[in-house]
Amino acid sequence: MSDRGPAAIGAAARQLNLGAALLALAVLADSGIEHYRGSFRNKAMYVPLVSASLALGGSLFGTLDRRAELRPVRQGWCRSALPWSMDLTQVARTERQ
């Protein structure tokens, strides 16, 4: 884990996903223009458009993903939990395995 913390890692991941989205958008636009001029005669000409669209969607999802910033507000399914599992403050912590 980085010394900068999870917030810095999340920001770097969002920037990487944004760059990938920009690249996928460029590929999608280029493929669309090239294949428009070719009138989509060949069925395989749809493959770059579909793959670039999927890459763009995945990258945008990664850009908007903010799960690292969420903090738990409540616990559920605690009825069968062992008593010691609700208080882990006495358990030794290790940063790395």
DALIN-V290561 format. One record per residue. RES is the residue in one letter. D_LAST is the distance of its C-alpha to the last C-alpha in whole Angstrom. Layout:
RES;D_LAST  RES;D_LAST
This chain:
M;11  S;14  D;16  R;19  G;17  P;17  A;21  A;21  I;19  G;22  A;25  A;24  A;23  R;27  Q;28  L;27  N;28  L;31  G;32  A;31  A;34  L;36  L;36  A;37  L;40  A;41  V;41  L;42  A;45  D;46  S;46  G;48  I;51  E;51  H;51  Y;54  R;56  G;55  S;56  F;54  R;56  N;53  K;51  A;48  M;48  Y;46  V;43  P;42  L;43  V;41  S;38  A;38  S;39  L;36  A;34  L;35  G;35  G;31  S;31  L;32  F;30  G;27  T;29  L;30  D;27  R;26  R;23  A;21  E;24  L;24  R;23  P;24  V;27  R;28  Q;26  G;28  W;28  C;28  R;30  S;29  A;25  L;25  P;26  W;23  S;21  M;23  D;22  L;18  T;19  Q;19  V;15  A;13  R;10  T;7  E;7  R;4  Q;0
